[in-house]
């Protein structure tokens, strides 16, 4: 995943080095030599991530970070602070100023790339949730309080996966005024604690005696119930291989041993705050959806919401508009279902169809009922190859498993035709993108139905 990264440092050699490293991994890089210029660039260019030097003349990195966080337009942008100082108090000061991570010079390539990619994934999700929030407001729906990072941590719950009793005691002591900590030793090779979806944070040791902590991270990320909950891993200092693999598997933060109380508390607060912020966005979005924007039969977004959201996504102010893919889907010969079994059975099919497509798309994708038996899926940050892969997977999930309806003892077979369109110079507006997808869908129908065309 690519991202726009702003590098801020008053030493030109440091700027050029980081710029070269990030460009080699296909990140788009912006640069600034002082705090004032950095804030101006952030206001105008809206980078995805800020790499911020701490020691700068005039306005230091801590002050720049505080100003980023105090501005509602930039408060959601991830910040990684970079310094030549390797003091725990400086890390804690950076985290308390609102930084998402803290790296020490000389910055090693693998930890740098892992952190940037992890935060880029988080930024994409946050941007999508905030975009839907904006769409809700465009409908004239006011859903309450100001959404910023000033989130209460009251009642926080942490699951600690650790089998070393001294570490468990230490972390329990460090967290006693911050959160309730439950402990799972994963002695059977699995996490046995029930109701994992109720936790705000997982802390997983990568030094478990009998269990692979990396595999536990992977399992948590694979489950629908826990894939959104942040994971902080405990890793031995200098163990870059374990760290990189953990970040690639979806860990959102890490802390090295020996564990410092203040750093652990600052990182835990940051992760819980981000998670609750995202959850509040989802809850508020859901409230607005329930009020006016869902289709009564399928529970998906309706056409009105889709149109407004797609207009926002394809606006000239959105730098990612050319990375949008769109699937238009039509149930083949659906009129026969209504004519043969009745409209109630048709509604059952539509409801099950919506459930299947919802289970087969990503969190950042948006599914909507376009009208009748036509559906649309909007996929940000997606190329043609991946869109085609998802479309084929959806086609098979519909056609390969018959639909059960209450008025028939035998399940009925339903198929779907799918058209794909990719935003670009020819499809530069929401209307043009929809028209292109509709044209591709028409081709799929003409070629015999139950297929994908782009």
N, C-alpha and C positions, 0 to 999 in steps of 0.2 A: 504494500500500500504506500503510495507516495503522499507527500505533505509539503506545505510551504513552511519553512523553518526560518525564523528571524534569529541571526547570530549577533549578539551585542557584546562588544569588547573594545576597550580603548587601545589595545595593542594590535596593530595591523597584521603582524605575523600570526597571531592567534586567530584572528578573523579569517585570514586566507587559509590556514590549516584546516579549521573546522569547515569552511566552505568547500574545500576540495574533498574532504572526507565524506561529507553529506551528499555532494553532487555525484560522487562515485557510486552511491547507493540510490541514485535517481530521485533525491529530494530536491525540490525547488528552494533556493536559498536567497534570503534577503539579508542585508547587513546594516549595522549601525555602530558608530564609534563612541556614543555616549547615551546617557539615559534620556535626555530631552529628544534627541533624534529618534530613539527607539519608540517612545510613546507616540510621536507623530506618525511614524511608519505603521504602528499597530492601529492607530485610529483610521488611517487611510487604506491600508493594504489588507488588514484582517488576516494575519498569518495563522497557521494551525497550531504552531508550537513556538515558544520563545526560549532560546538558549542564552542565558543572561549571566554575564560576568559579575562577580560581587564587588571586587575592588576597582572602582572607577573614580576619577576625580569629579568633584561636583556632586552629582546625585549618584549614590552608590546603588548596587543591585538590590539591596533590601528595600530601599525607598521606591525604586522603579517597580518592584514586584507589588508593593503595597498599593501603588497607584493603579497598576493593572487590575488588581482585585477590587478596588473601590469604584471602578468605572463599569457601569452595567453593560456597556458594549463590549468590554474585554474581559470581564470577570471569569468567563468560562474558558479562556484560552490557557492550555497547560503551560507551565513555566518550569524549566530545568535550570537551576542555578549552578554556575561553574566557577571554581576558585582554586587558587594555588594553595590555600590553607586547608589543612586536614585536621581541623579541630571539631569535636562533637558540638561545641557550643555554636559554631558557625552553621553547621548543618541544621541544628534545632532552630536557630534564628531564621534561617531561610525558610524552613517548613512553616514556622509560625507566621512568617510574612505572607504566606500563601503559596509558596513554591510546591510543585508536585514531586520534585526530586532534586537531588543535590549531588553533583559529580565533582571529583577532584582532579586538577591538572597534574600531570599530563593526562588528558582524557583518553582512555583506551577505546579502541574501535568497537569491540563487541558489546560492552555495556552501553555505550552511546547509542548504537543502532537499535539495540533491544529496547531501551527506554523510549526512544523517539517513535519506534513502531507501535509500542504498547500505548503510548499517549495519543498517537494518531488514531488508533482504533477507538479509543475513548472519545476523542474529539468528534469523530464521524457520528457516533451514537448520540452524543450530546447535541450536535448541530441538527440532527434529524428530529430529535424530541423538541428542540426549541423552534424548529421550523413548523412543526405541527401545532405548537403553542401559538405561534403567530397566525397560522391559518384559523385557529379557533377564535382568536381575537378579531380577525377580519370578518367573522360571522357576527360580530357584535356580542360575543359571549364573554362576560367578565367572570373569571373564576378565582378571584380572591387575591391573596397576599402577594407581595413582591417576591419574585423568585430569584434569590441570590445564594451566596455560599454561607450566609448566616443561619445555618441549620442547627436546630437543637440536637444534642447527643443524648438526651435523656432516655433511659431504658435500653441503651445499646447492649446487644448480645454478641459475643464472640465465641466461636468454636476453635479451640486450640488442639491441633493434632500433633502430639509430642509424647514420646515414651520415656524421656529422661526426667526423673522426678525433680531434680534440682532446678532444671529449666522451668518446669511447670510451676514450682513454688515461686520462683523469681518473677515470672510473667504475671501470675495471679496477684502478687504483691504490687507490681507496677501498675496493674489495671484496676485495683480495688476501688478507686474513686471515679473511675471512668466508665467501666462496663462490667456486665456479668460475664464470667468466663466459664464455659463448660469444656471439659477435657475428654478427648477420645484418643486412646493409644493406638488404634488401628492394628491391634495385635493379630487379628484374623486376616490382615491384608486389605481390609475394607474399612470404611468409616461406618460405624454401627449406630451412631447417634440418629434418632428419628427427627422428623420435621426440620430438615436442614434449611428449608426455604424461609424459616423464621429468624435466621441469623443475619446480622449486619456485616459480618466480616469473618473470613476463615484465615487463621494463622497456621501454616503448615510447615513443619520441620522437614528439610531435605536430608537430614541425618538420622532418620528413623532406623532402628536396629534391624527389624525384620520386614519392613514394608518400604516400597518405593514411593517416596513422596511425590515425585513427578507424575507417576501414574494416578495418584489421588487428585492432583491438580487437573489432569486430563479428564478424569471422570466427572469432577464437579463442573467443568466447562461443557461437558457433553450433555448434561442433564438439563432439561427444560426448567426444572425447579430451581436450579442453583447457578445457571450460566451467567446471570447478571450480578451475582454477589461477588464483591472484590476478594481477592486472595493475596495475602501478604506471606511471603516465604522467608523462612529462617535459613541462611546459607553461611557456610564457613568462609571467612575472609580469604580472598584469593582464589576461590573456586569458581572461576568464570564460566566453565563449561556447564555446571549445574545451573548457574544463574541464567545464562542465555537460554538454555532449554526450558527453564521454568517460564521465562517471559514469553517465549514462542508458544508455549502451551496455554497462555492466557493469564498467568499471574500478573497482578496489577501493581505490585510493589514488593520490595524486599528489604531486609535488614541483615547486616552481617554480625556474626559472633566475634567477640563478646558483645552482648546486647546492652546498649546504654538506655537507661530508664527514660530520659527526656526525649531521645530520638524515637524510641518505640512509641511513646505517648503521642508525639507529634505526627508520626506516620499513621498510627491508628486513627487519630482524630481526622486526618485528611481523607483517609479511605472511607470512613463511615460517613463523613460529611458529603463526599462526592456521591456515594451510593444513595443516601437519603435525598439529595438534590435531584438525582435522576428519577428516583421513585416518586418524588413529588410532581415532577414534570409529567410522568406517566399517569399518575392519579388525576391530576388536573385535566390532562388531555382526555382521559376516560370519562370524566364528568361532563366535559363539553360534548364528547361524542354521544353519550347517552341522552343528552338534551336534544340534539338536533341533527346529528350527522351520520347516523347509522341506518342501514337498510333493515327494516323490521323482520324480514324473512331470514336473511343470512347472517345478520350481525356484523357485516362488513361495512366499511365506509360507503356512503351513498355518492351519487354522481355529483351532487352539488359540492360536497367536501372535496372530492377528487379534483374537480375543475379548479377550485381555489388553491388547493395545495400544489397542483401541477403548475399553475401560474406563478406561484411563489418560487418553486424549484427552478423554473425555466426563466426567471427574470434576469435581466442583464446584470443586476447587482450580485448574482450568485456565481462565483467563479467556477463552481463545479457543474454548471448546467450542461456542459457538453459531455459529461460522463453519465448521463441519465439514459437508462434503457426502459422500454415499455413493452409489456406483453398484453395483447388483447385476445381474449379467449371467448369462445362461443360453444355452448353445448350443442352437439350435432342432433338434428331432428328432435328437438325437445318438445315440439308441439305434439308429437306422437305420444309422449309420456302423459301430457295433460289430457289428450283425447282418449287415451286407453284407460288410464287409471284415475283420472280426475285431478283437479288443481291442488287438492290437499297433498296428494302423492307427489305432484310436481314440486310443491314447496319443501317436502321432505328431501327430495333429490337436491334442490338448490342449497338447502341448509348443510347437507353432508358434503356437497361439492365445496362450499365455502370452508368447511372445517379442514378438508384435505389440503386445499391450497394454502391455508393459513399455517398448517403444520410443515409445509415444504418450502417456506421462504424465510429470509433472514429477519432479524429484529428491525433493521433499517428500511426494509421494503414495505410498501403500502399496497394492500389489496382492497379493491372497491367493486361494488356491483354497478356496472355502467348502465344497465337497463335490460329488462326481460331476462334472457339467459346469457347475456354478455357481461364479462368481467374484465377488469384491468388490473395489472400489477405494475406499480412504479418502482424501479430499482435504481437508486442512486449509486454512484461510484462503481459502475458495472460496464464491462465491454461486451461486444457481440458474442464472443465465445462462451462467456459465463452465462449470459442471458439465454443462449440456445441450450446450454446444458440444463439450466433450471426448467426451461419450457419442456424439454423432452422428459425430464423427471416428473413434471406435473402431468403431462399427457399420459404417461404410463400409470401413475398413481390413480388416475381416473378410470382409464380404460381396462386396466388389468384386474380390478377388483369390483365386481358387480355391487350395485346399490340395493340395500334392503329397504323395503317400504312396507308400511303396516297393512296395506290392503292386498298384498300379494304374498303367497307362500314362497314363491321363488324370487330370488334377487334378480334385478334387471340390469342389463348392460348399458352403460352410458359412455360415450366418447366425447372428446373435446378437440376442436381445431384451434390453433394458436398462431397469431401473427406477431412478429417482433419488429420493433423500430428502435433505432439508436439516434439520440440527439446529435446534431451537427449543423453544418452550414445550411443544408437543405431542410433540416428539421429544427429550426432555431426557436420556435415558439411551441407552446403547449398544443395549440390547434393543429399545427403542422405535424407534430409528433404523433398525435392521436390519429390523424388522417393517414399517416404512413403505416401505422400499426394496423389500422382498419383495412388498408389496401393489401397488406401481407396476409391478414386473416382471410380476405376474399380469395386470395390465391390458394390458401390451404383448403378452403371449401371447394373451389373449382377442381382441385387435384384429387378429390375423393374423400375429403374429411379425415379426421383422426390423424392429423399430422401438423408439423410445425413449418412455417415459412417465414423468411426474414427479407 
